Amino acid sequence: MDVDLIFKIAAVGILVSVINLLLQRSGRDDQAMLTSVAALVIVLAVVVQKISDLFSMIKRLFGF
């Protein structure tokens, strides 16, 4: 497993939590929620891409 992927996901999580905290303290709860949803979509896109790469590698390995 690629350790860089874990660090990227952790960095996104830390960054989003700081942004959410700042937005919630300033009274912008809607924008804080949108930030969380956007970060979730970004992380899911990265994970889905890695899963797709895994399936492609397995497909090539078994010659399908």
N, CA and C atoms as a LAMMPS dump frame, in Angstrom:
ITEM: TIMESTEP
0
ITEM: NUMBER OF ATOMS
192
ITEM: BOX BOUNDS ff ff ff
-5.0000000000000000e+02 5.0000000000000000e+02
-5.0000000000000000e+02 5.0000000000000000e+02
-5.0000000000000000e+02 5.0000000000000000e+02
ITEM: ATOMS id mol type element x y z
1 1 1 N 0.84 -1.183 0
2 1 2 C 0 0 0
3 1 3 C 0.883 1.244 0
4 2 1 N 0.456 2.222 -0.718
5 2 2 C 1.211 3.447 -0.865
6 2 3 C 0.988 4.351 0.346
7 3 1 N 2.061 4.682 1.047
8 3 2 C 1.962 5.504 2.25
9 3 3 C 1.631 6.951 1.891
10 4 1 N 2.035 7.388 0.71
11 4 2 C 1.741 8.759 0.288
12 4 3 C 0.241 9.014 0.219
13 5 1 N -0.516 8.011 -0.179
14 5 2 C -1.967 8.156 -0.256
15 5 3 C -2.549 8.416 1.129
16 6 1 N -2.057 7.717 2.129
17 6 2 C -2.542 7.917 3.496
18 6 3 C -2.194 9.315 3.976
19 7 1 N -0.992 9.793 3.664
20 7 2 C -0.601 11.14 4.07
21 7 3 C -1.438 12.203 3.366
22 8 1 N -1.755 11.984 2.085
23 8 2 C -2.585 12.944 1.357
24 8 3 C -3.98 13.036 1.967
25 9 1 N -4.561 11.888 2.291
26 9 2 C -5.899 11.871 2.888
27 9 3 C -5.87 12.531 4.263
28 10 1 N -4.828 12.264 5.036
29 10 2 C -4.703 12.885 6.357
30 10 3 C -4.523 14.397 6.229
31 11 1 N -3.756 14.838 5.253
32 11 2 C -3.544 16.273 5.053
33 11 3 C -4.848 16.968 4.675
34 12 1 N -5.624 16.336 3.816
35 12 2 C -6.926 16.906 3.446
36 12 3 C -7.824 16.977 4.672
37 13 1 N -7.819 15.954 5.485
38 13 2 C -8.64 15.941 6.69
39 13 3 C -8.252 17.033 7.661
40 14 1 N -6.97 17.22 7.88
41 14 2 C -6.505 18.268 8.797
42 14 3 C -6.849 19.65 8.25
43 15 1 N -6.611 19.854 6.974
44 15 2 C -6.899 21.15 6.361
45 15 3 C -8.389 21.476 6.431
46 16 1 N -9.219 20.503 6.132
47 16 2 C -10.664 20.723 6.151
48 16 3 C -11.158 20.964 7.575
49 17 1 N -10.595 20.274 8.546
50 17 2 C -11.04 20.494 9.92
51 17 3 C -10.692 21.907 10.394
52 18 1 N -9.53 22.426 10.006
53 18 2 C -9.163 23.797 10.367
54 18 3 C -10.077 24.801 9.674
55 19 1 N -10.336 24.584 8.392
56 19 2 C -11.22 25.487 7.651
57 19 3 C -12.63 25.442 8.236
58 20 1 N -13.101 24.246 8.57
59 20 2 C -14.431 24.134 9.173
60 20 3 C -14.506 24.873 10.496
61 21 1 N -13.503 24.737 11.303
62 21 2 C -13.472 25.415 12.599
63 21 3 C -13.529 26.931 12.419
64 22 1 N -12.728 27.44 11.481
65 22 2 C -12.73 28.879 11.227
66 22 3 C -14.08 29.36 10.694
67 23 1 N -14.663 28.601 9.793
68 23 2 C -15.945 29.002 9.221
69 23 3 C -17.072 28.925 10.247
70 24 1 N -17.061 27.901 11.081
71 24 2 C -18.106 27.785 12.093
72 24 3 C -17.986 28.876 13.143
73 25 1 N -16.773 29.239 13.512
74 25 2 C -16.587 30.309 14.504
75 25 3 C -17.028 31.661 13.958
76 26 1 N -16.939 31.838 12.647
77 26 2 C -17.359 33.108 12.052
78 26 3 C -18.838 33.102 11.685
79 27 1 N -19.543 32.007 11.979
80 27 2 C -20.986 31.959 11.744
81 27 3 C -21.385 31.524 10.351
82 28 1 N -20.505 30.932 9.629
83 28 2 C -20.805 30.482 8.254
84 28 3 C -20.921 28.959 8.229
85 29 1 N -21.953 28.467 8.885
86 29 2 C -22.127 27.016 9.01
87 29 3 C -22.407 26.347 7.666
88 30 1 N -23.129 27.045 6.78
89 30 2 C -23.435 26.465 5.472
90 30 3 C -22.171 26.252 4.647
91 31 1 N -21.302 27.222 4.663
92 31 2 C -20.054 27.089 3.91
93 31 3 C -19.146 26.026 4.528
94 32 1 N -19.205 25.883 5.844
95 32 2 C -18.42 24.836 6.505
96 32 3 C -18.903 23.459 6.059
97 33 1 N -20.212 23.29 5.955
98 33 2 C -20.761 22.007 5.505
99 33 3 C -20.383 21.733 4.052
100 34 1 N -20.441 22.749 3.218
101 34 2 C -20.055 22.573 1.814
102 34 3 C -18.572 22.228 1.682
103 35 1 N -17.752 22.798 2.543
104 35 2 C -16.325 22.466 2.544
105 35 3 C -16.113 21.001 2.891
106 36 1 N -16.861 20.521 3.871
107 36 2 C -16.747 19.11 4.267
108 36 3 C -17.184 18.186 3.14
109 37 1 N -18.268 18.539 2.486
110 37 2 C -18.768 17.708 1.387
111 37 3 C -17.792 17.713 0.22
112 38 1 N -17.233 18.865 -0.09
113 38 2 C -16.252 18.949 -1.183
114 38 3 C -15.015 18.11 -0.883
115 39 1 N -14.55 18.16 0.355
116 39 2 C -13.385 17.357 0.738
117 39 3 C -13.7 15.871 0.653
118 40 1 N -14.899 15.495 1.073
119 40 2 C -15.307 14.092 0.978
120 40 3 C -15.321 13.621 -0.474
121 41 1 N -15.835 14.45 -1.368
122 41 2 C -15.878 14.091 -2.787
123 41 3 C -14.467 13.948 -3.349
124 42 1 N -13.569 14.845 -2.966
125 42 2 C -12.189 14.778 -3.452
126 42 3 C -11.506 13.504 -2.977
127 43 1 N -11.659 13.188 -1.701
128 43 2 C -11.02 11.982 -1.158
129 43 3 C -11.625 10.73 -1.781
130 44 1 N -12.934 10.703 -1.958
131 44 2 C -13.57 9.537 -2.592
132 44 3 C -13.108 9.369 -4.035
133 45 1 N -12.915 10.46 -4.75
134 45 2 C -12.423 10.371 -6.126
135 45 3 C -11.029 9.769 -6.169
136 46 1 N -10.178 10.169 -5.236
137 46 2 C -8.816 9.618 -5.184
138 46 3 C -8.857 8.126 -4.855
139 47 1 N -9.688 7.759 -3.88
140 47 2 C -9.773 6.351 -3.478
141 47 3 C -10.357 5.5 -4.603
142 48 1 N -11.378 5.997 -5.285
143 48 2 C -11.97 5.241 -6.4
144 48 3 C -10.952 5.049 -7.518
145 49 1 N -10.132 6.064 -7.78
146 49 2 C -9.086 5.936 -8.799
147 49 3 C -8.077 4.863 -8.42
148 50 1 N -7.69 4.821 -7.143
149 50 2 C -6.738 3.798 -6.698
150 50 3 C -7.354 2.399 -6.77
151 51 1 N -8.628 2.275 -6.46
152 51 2 C -9.302 0.977 -6.561
153 51 3 C -9.397 0.555 -8.019
154 52 1 N -9.645 1.506 -8.905
155 52 2 C -9.669 1.199 -10.334
156 52 3 C -8.307 0.717 -10.819
157 53 1 N -7.251 1.361 -10.351
158 53 2 C -5.894 0.921 -10.703
159 53 3 C -5.621 -0.494 -10.189
160 54 1 N -6.113 -0.775 -8.987
161 54 2 C -5.938 -2.117 -8.42
162 54 3 C -6.63 -3.173 -9.276
163 55 1 N -7.88 -2.899 -9.678
164 55 2 C -8.594 -3.864 -10.51
165 55 3 C -7.937 -4.029 -11.878
166 56 1 N -7.407 -2.948 -12.43
167 56 2 C -6.693 -3.047 -13.713
168 56 3 C -5.449 -3.907 -13.574
169 57 1 N -4.734 -3.758 -12.468
170 57 2 C -3.541 -4.55 -12.234
171 57 3 C -3.887 -6.039 -12.064
172 58 1 N -4.959 -6.319 -11.352
173 58 2 C -5.398 -7.703 -11.172
174 58 3 C -5.838 -8.286 -12.514
175 59 1 N -6.521 -7.489 -13.313
176 59 2 C -6.963 -7.945 -14.623
177 59 3 C -5.777 -8.305 -15.522
178 60 1 N -4.741 -7.445 -15.502
179 60 2 C -3.537 -7.735 -16.29
180 60 3 C -2.782 -8.947 -15.746
181 61 1 N -2.792 -9.097 -14.438
182 61 2 C -2.073 -10.208 -13.811
183 61 3 C -2.649 -11.554 -14.234
184 62 1 N -3.979 -11.639 -14.281
185 62 2 C -4.617 -12.905 -14.623
186 62 3 C -4.944 -13.005 -16.113
187 63 1 N -4.664 -11.961 -16.891
188 63 2 C -4.811 -12.012 -18.334
189 63 3 C -6.24 -11.975 -18.83
190 64 1 N -7.092 -11.262 -18.15
191 64 2 C -8.491 -11.164 -18.616
192 64 3 C -8.651 -10.064 -19.582
